[in-house]
């Protein structure tokens, strides 16, 4: 089985519900995507609505991966910079693969779809790099390194997961030029 990736999908209730379910499942499985378990889709909804508003405004883009049943199984959101001196790179947020699909190579497939979109999709012509923030202590920085991203910055203890559990905020970069 493989995932089918699409950039800039039409936003409808099925997509919204699918992303909310994915985000909750990833978070509750310990994924570092902005929440600490336990979390419900209703708690995540305001964050997703901000992403969707950004998509409607043209400041964010989405790559979604669907499984053979058409269900949302992976996501990554691009966020364009509005600062005139930083429009040559984008941030990558909310990079997720459903826990039931992890270990099957879908993370690498998602990151390949992200890179392909950043290199070829309309609106990305001036983009020279993709930046990604990573929560330290999870090991995912090693995964992103295998996908071509390089660590370019680290703020020790910047992410407080729980009292006494502070993690580094790691910035990684994928040059496109």
C-alpha positions as CSV (number, residue, x, y, z in Angstrom):
1,X,0.0,0.0,0.0
2,X,1.2,3.5,-0.7
3,X,-0.2,6.9,0.2
4,X,-1.4,9.3,-2.5
5,X,-0.2,12.9,-2.0
6,X,-1.9,16.1,-3.0
7,X,-0.9,19.7,-2.7
8,X,-3.5,22.3,-2.0
9,X,-6.5,19.9,-1.7
10,X,-10.1,21.3,-1.6
11,X,-11.1,22.0,1.9
12,X,-14.3,20.3,2.9
13,X,-15.7,18.7,6.0
14,X,-14.1,15.3,5.3
15,X,-10.7,16.8,5.0
16,X,-11.2,18.9,8.1
17,X,-12.5,15.9,10.1
18,X,-9.7,13.8,8.8
19,X,-6.9,16.2,9.8
20,X,-8.5,16.7,13.2
21,X,-8.6,12.9,13.8
22,X,-5.0,12.5,12.5
23,X,-3.7,15.3,14.7
24,X,-5.4,13.9,17.8
25,X,-4.2,10.4,17.1
26,X,-0.6,11.6,16.4
27,X,-0.6,13.8,19.6
28,X,-2.1,11.0,21.8
29,X,0.6,8.6,20.5
30,X,3.2,11.0,21.7
31,X,3.9,12.9,18.5
32,X,5.5,16.3,18.8
33,X,2.9,18.3,16.9
34,X,2.0,21.1,19.3
35,X,0.0,19.3,21.9
36,X,0.6,17.0,24.9
37,X,-1.6,14.0,25.4
38,X,-4.4,13.5,26.2
39,X,-6.0,15.8,23.6
40,X,-9.3,15.8,21.8
41,X,-10.1,16.9,18.3
42,X,-12.2,19.8,19.8
43,X,-9.1,21.1,21.6
44,X,-7.1,20.9,18.3
45,X,-9.8,22.6,16.2
46,X,-8.7,26.2,16.8
47,X,-5.2,25.4,15.7
48,X,-6.5,23.7,12.5
49,X,-8.9,26.6,11.8
50,X,-5.9,29.0,11.9
51,X,-4.1,26.8,9.3
52,X,-7.2,26.7,7.2
53,X,-7.6,30.5,7.4
54,X,-4.0,30.9,6.3
55,X,-4.8,28.6,3.4
56,X,-7.8,30.8,2.4
57,X,-5.6,33.9,2.7
58,X,-2.8,32.3,0.6
59,X,-0.2,32.5,3.4
60,X,-0.2,28.7,4.0
61,X,-0.3,25.6,1.8
62,X,-1.0,22.0,2.6
63,X,0.3,18.7,1.4
64,X,-2.0,15.8,2.4
65,X,-1.5,12.1,2.1
66,X,-4.4,9.7,1.8
67,X,-4.4,6.0,2.3
68,X,-6.1,3.4,-0.1
69,X,-9.5,4.2,1.5
70,X,-9.1,8.0,0.9
71,X,-8.6,8.7,4.6
72,X,-6.2,11.4,5.7
73,X,-3.0,9.6,6.8
74,X,-0.3,12.3,6.6
75,X,-0.1,16.1,6.5
76,X,2.4,19.0,6.3
77,X,1.6,22.7,6.2
78,X,3.8,25.3,4.6
79,X,3.7,28.8,6.0
80,X,5.0,31.6,3.8
81,X,6.9,34.5,5.3
82,X,5.4,38.0,5.2
83,X,8.6,39.8,6.2
84,X,10.0,41.3,3.0
85,X,13.6,40.1,3.9
86,X,12.5,36.5,4.4
87,X,10.2,35.7,1.5
88,X,12.8,33.3,0.0
89,X,12.1,30.5,2.5
90,X,9.0,28.8,4.1
91,X,8.3,27.2,7.4
92,X,7.0,23.6,7.5
93,X,4.5,22.9,10.3
94,X,2.3,20.0,11.6
95,X,4.2,17.3,9.8
96,X,2.3,14.1,10.7
97,X,1.9,10.5,9.6
98,X,-0.7,8.4,11.3
99,X,0.7,6.1,14.0
100,X,-0.7,3.0,12.3
101,X,1.3,3.8,9.2
102,X,4.6,4.7,10.9
103,X,7.5,2.5,10.1
104,X,6.3,1.8,6.6
105,X,8.3,4.5,4.8
106,X,5.4,7.0,4.6
107,X,7.3,9.7,6.5
108,X,10.0,9.7,3.8
109,X,7.3,9.7,1.2
110,X,5.6,12.7,2.8
111,X,8.9,14.6,3.0
112,X,9.6,13.8,-0.6
113,X,6.1,15.1,-1.5
114,X,6.9,18.3,0.6
115,X,10.2,18.8,-1.3
116,X,8.6,18.2,-4.6
117,X,5.9,20.7,-3.9
118,X,8.4,23.3,-2.7
119,X,10.5,22.8,-5.8
120,X,7.7,22.7,-8.4
121,X,4.3,24.0,-7.3
122,X,3.1,27.4,-8.5
123,X,3.7,30.1,-5.9
124,X,7.0,28.5,-4.8
125,X,9.2,29.8,-7.6
126,X,11.2,32.2,-5.3
127,X,11.5,29.7,-2.4
128,X,15.1,28.7,-1.8
129,X,14.7,26.7,1.5
130,X,12.3,25.0,3.8
131,X,12.7,25.5,7.6
132,X,11.3,23.1,10.2
133,X,11.1,23.3,13.9
134,X,11.6,20.1,15.8
135,X,11.1,19.2,19.5
136,X,14.3,17.8,20.9
137,X,14.4,14.5,22.8
138,X,12.1,12.8,20.3
139,X,14.7,11.5,17.8
140,X,12.9,12.9,14.8
141,X,15.7,15.3,14.1
142,X,17.7,12.2,12.9
143,X,14.8,11.3,10.6
144,X,14.7,14.8,9.1
145,X,18.5,14.6,8.7
146,X,18.0,11.5,6.6
147,X,15.6,13.4,4.5
148,X,18.2,16.1,3.7
149,X,17.5,18.6,6.5
150,X,20.5,20.1,8.4
151,X,20.3,21.4,11.9
152,X,21.0,25.1,11.8
153,X,19.9,26.2,15.3
154,X,19.0,25.1,18.7
155,X,17.5,26.8,21.7
156,X,18.0,24.7,24.8
157,X,15.0,24.1,27.0
158,X,12.7,26.3,24.9
159,X,9.8,23.8,24.8
160,X,8.2,23.0,28.1
161,X,6.3,19.7,27.7
162,X,5.5,19.4,31.4
163,X,6.9,20.8,34.6
164,X,10.5,19.6,34.8
165,X,10.4,18.4,31.2
166,X,12.0,21.0,29.0
167,X,13.1,20.2,25.4
168,X,15.3,21.9,22.9
169,X,13.7,23.8,20.0
170,X,15.7,22.6,17.0
171,X,15.6,24.5,13.7
172,X,16.4,22.4,10.6
173,X,16.8,23.6,7.0
174,X,16.4,22.0,3.6
175,X,18.2,24.1,0.9
176,X,16.4,23.9,-2.4
177,X,19.0,25.7,-4.5
